[in-house]
């Protein structure tokens, strides 16, 4: 009997050591896997040409619940009866090319705030966050900050690209839905498995698949470590780190996105509009309507002819259409 117990104990120890060894090998492999940055995507870099930067508001800051100071820009408007909060796309910030759109929205009488999402611009550690869910906490804190000066303005939430994916995540979250009367998604990245994506976002993003899968496997084993490791690189210009975020950690990548478009779209309760461009080199815009309306028929989808991905926030045709939409809808059920 004693020998059987001893053999059983040794078997448990053996398999335990094997498990520890396998986890150690997995950790070593995922840490050693290099992340390759793709070559500069000129359609993104060139989008900054012709923008009037003289109207860019100064960077301001507010303090999030963890004590970190986060950046934002405030576009004041006179005599307004509505407001908007804008979420930039991957790698960007409140001071990048989306300024053309946010300025146009404010010029139409909408009090507008553009936020530097944590991990970007003037907010926190570049390319990383503390935990998945922190971006939602930050947005709740930011809305509370906005409400100090604008307690009653109905707010529209806008997001571009990855910021639109995050805005969809927000719109599907019960605790945050009532903060906004409406959500506008501009050229949204709906998730890795969405039929609206081009491979590697048309050359814009390069994921480290082995590292991503390794971290996912560890989480399934109940080991949530190493999520600060970079898993996604962007095709930003060389030496642009002062303005742009070149890589995302695993936890930033997972948080600055939808939870899955099939999960989030049915959970949306307030009005939502999606804008896309026919020449989008990162997304397949003509698939937006079928993809989202199969899950949420009430979502408006508007496609603008002749506009590419970054043109959705810089091209005068798209900027005018989106700014006019935000300025004329979102109040009293419109």
Secondary structure as UniProt FT lines:
FT   HELIX           2..32
FT   HELIX           42..45
FT   HELIX           46..48
FT   TURN            49..50
FT   HELIX           53..55
FT   STRAND          60..63
FT   TURN            65..66
FT   STRAND          69..75
FT   STRAND          82..87
FT   TURN            90..91
FT   TURN            94..95
FT   TURN            97..98
FT   HELIX           99..107
FT   TURN            108..109
FT   STRAND          111..115
FT   TURN            118..119
FT   TURN            121..122
FT   TURN            126..127
FT   TURN            132..133
FT   HELIX           134..149
FT   STRAND          154..160
FT   HELIX           162..171
FT   HELIX           174..177
FT   TURN            178..179
FT   STRAND          182..186
FT   TURN            192..193
FT   TURN            195..196
FT   HELIX           200..203
FT   STRAND          205..207
FT   HELIX           209..220
FT   TURN            221..222
FT   TURN            227..228
FT   STRAND          230..234
FT   TURN            238..239
FT   TURN            241..243
FT   STRAND          247..249
FT   HELIX           250..255
FT   HELIX           261..264
FT   HELIX           265..267
FT   STRAND          271..277
FT   TURN            278..279
FT   HELIX           285..287
FT   HELIX           288..293
FT   TURN            294..295
FT   TURN            297..298
FT   STRAND          300..304
FT   TURN            305..306
FT   TURN            309..310
FT   HELIX           311..314
FT   HELIX           316..328
FT   TURN            332..333
//
